[in-house]
Amino acid sequence: MEHDPFAGKVAVPTLALTGAEDGCLDTRVYDITMKTTDGTHPLFPRGLEVRRVEGAGHFLHQVGCAG
């Protein structure tokens, strides 16, 4: 039997980081695909927080540190 990595729920609080200037993936995908109409996250029962990093693109690690 093959393991399906998308079959379960994430059991820990989750932080998703995305670049506000991502030209590869529209950052609204988090808002559209991760929430239900009542604003909950069915796959993230302990919570999902999405933070958009201003000035960052698709590769967040290539952004200079503000110090």
TORDO-668337 format. One record per residue: x, y, z of N, C-alpha, C in turn. Coordinates in nm, 2 decimals. Layout:
N
> n.east n.north n.up ca.east ca.north ca.up c.east c.north c.up
> X Y Z X Y Z X Y Z
...
% end
This chain:
67
> n.east n.north n.up ca.east ca.north ca.up c.east c.north c.up
> 0.08 -0.12 0.00 0.00 0.00 0.00 0.09 0.12 0.00
> 0.06 0.22 -0.09 0.14 0.34 -0.10 0.09 0.45 0.00
> 0.18 0.52 0.06 0.15 0.62 0.15 0.11 0.75 0.08
> 0.00 0.81 0.11 -0.05 0.93 0.05 -0.01 1.05 0.15
> 0.08 1.13 0.11 0.12 1.24 0.21 0.02 1.35 0.23
> -0.09 1.35 0.14 -0.19 1.45 0.15 -0.32 1.39 0.22
> -0.31 1.27 0.27 -0.43 1.20 0.33 -0.46 1.25 0.47
> -0.37 1.30 0.54 -0.40 1.34 0.68 -0.40 1.49 0.71
> -0.42 1.52 0.83 -0.42 1.66 0.88 -0.29 1.69 0.94
> -0.25 1.82 0.94 -0.13 1.87 1.00 -0.16 1.89 1.15
> -0.09 1.82 1.23 -0.12 1.82 1.37 -0.06 1.93 1.46
> 0.02 2.01 1.39 0.09 2.12 1.47 0.05 2.26 1.41
> 0.06 2.36 1.49 0.03 2.50 1.43 0.13 2.52 1.31
> 0.09 2.58 1.21 0.17 2.59 1.09 0.18 2.74 1.04
> 0.30 2.77 1.00 0.33 2.90 0.95 0.37 2.89 0.80
> 0.30 2.95 0.71 0.33 2.94 0.57 0.39 3.08 0.53
> 0.51 3.08 0.47 0.57 3.20 0.42 0.56 3.21 0.27
> 0.53 3.32 0.22 0.52 3.34 0.07 0.57 3.48 0.04
> 0.64 3.49 -0.07 0.68 3.63 -0.12 0.57 3.71 -0.18
> 0.55 3.83 -0.13 0.45 3.91 -0.18 0.46 3.94 -0.33
> 0.58 3.93 -0.38 0.61 3.96 -0.52 0.64 3.84 -0.60
> 0.58 3.72 -0.56 0.60 3.60 -0.62 0.54 3.60 -0.76
> 0.63 3.59 -0.86 0.58 3.59 -1.00 0.55 3.45 -1.05
> 0.58 3.35 -0.97 0.56 3.21 -1.02 0.42 3.15 -0.96
> 0.39 3.19 -0.84 0.27 3.14 -0.78 0.19 3.25 -0.71
> 0.07 3.27 -0.75 -0.01 3.38 -0.69 -0.03 3.35 -0.54
> 0.01 3.44 -0.46 0.01 3.41 -0.31 -0.13 3.40 -0.26
> -0.23 3.44 -0.34 -0.37 3.42 -0.29 -0.41 3.27 -0.30
> -0.33 3.19 -0.35 -0.36 3.04 -0.36 -0.38 2.99 -0.21
> -0.30 3.05 -0.12 -0.32 3.00 0.02 -0.46 3.04 0.07
> -0.51 3.16 0.04 -0.64 3.20 0.09 -0.75 3.12 0.02
> -0.73 3.09 -0.11 -0.84 3.02 -0.19 -0.84 2.87 -0.15
> -0.73 2.81 -0.15 -0.73 2.66 -0.13 -0.73 2.61 0.01
> -0.68 2.69 0.10 -0.66 2.64 0.24 -0.78 2.67 0.33
> -0.87 2.75 0.30 -0.98 2.79 0.39 -1.12 2.74 0.33
> -1.21 2.71 0.43 -1.34 2.69 0.39 -1.42 2.82 0.40
> -1.55 2.81 0.36 -1.63 2.94 0.36 -1.64 3.00 0.50
> -1.62 2.93 0.60 -1.63 2.98 0.74 -1.50 3.03 0.79
> -1.39 3.02 0.71 -1.26 3.07 0.75 -1.17 2.98 0.82
> -1.22 2.85 0.84 -1.14 2.76 0.91 -1.05 2.68 0.81
> -0.95 2.61 0.86 -0.86 2.54 0.78 -0.88 2.39 0.81
> -0.95 2.31 0.73 -0.98 2.17 0.76 -0.86 2.08 0.77
> -0.75 2.11 0.70 -0.63 2.03 0.70 -0.53 2.08 0.81
> -0.56 2.19 0.88 -0.48 2.25 0.98 -0.56 2.28 1.10
> -0.60 2.17 1.18 -0.69 2.20 1.29 -0.62 2.28 1.40
> -0.49 2.28 1.41 -0.42 2.36 1.51 -0.39 2.50 1.46
> -0.43 2.53 1.34 -0.41 2.67 1.28 -0.31 2.67 1.17
> -0.34 2.76 1.08 -0.25 2.80 0.97 -0.24 2.95 0.96
> -0.13 3.00 0.97 -0.10 3.14 0.95 -0.02 3.16 0.83
> -0.07 3.25 0.74 0.00 3.28 0.62 0.06 3.42 0.63
> 0.19 3.43 0.61 0.26 3.56 0.61 0.32 3.59 0.47
> 0.29 3.70 0.42 0.35 3.75 0.29 0.47 3.84 0.32
> 0.59 3.80 0.27 0.71 3.88 0.30 0.72 3.99 0.19
> 0.71 4.11 0.23 0.72 4.22 0.13 0.86 4.23 0.07
> 0.86 4.26 -0.06 0.99 4.27 -0.13 1.05 4.13 -0.17
> 0.98 4.02 -0.13 1.03 3.89 -0.16 0.96 3.83 -0.28
> 1.03 3.75 -0.36 0.97 3.68 -0.47 0.94 3.54 -0.44
> 0.96 3.45 -0.53 0.94 3.31 -0.52 1.04 3.25 -0.42
> 1.16 3.30 -0.43 1.27 3.24 -0.34 1.30 3.33 -0.22
> 1.23 3.30 -0.12 1.24 3.39 0.00 1.38 3.40 0.06
> 1.45 3.29 0.05 1.59 3.29 0.11 1.69 3.38 0.03
> 1.64 3.44 -0.08 1.73 3.52 -0.16 1.71 3.67 -0.13
> 1.62 3.70 -0.03 1.59 3.84 0.01 1.70 3.88 0.12
> 1.75 4.00 0.11 1.84 4.05 0.21 1.77 4.07 0.34
> 1.85 4.06 0.45 1.79 4.07 0.58 1.79 4.22 0.62
> 1.68 4.26 0.69 1.67 4.40 0.73 1.74 4.43 0.86
> 1.80 4.32 0.92 1.88 4.34 1.03 1.82 4.32 1.16
% end
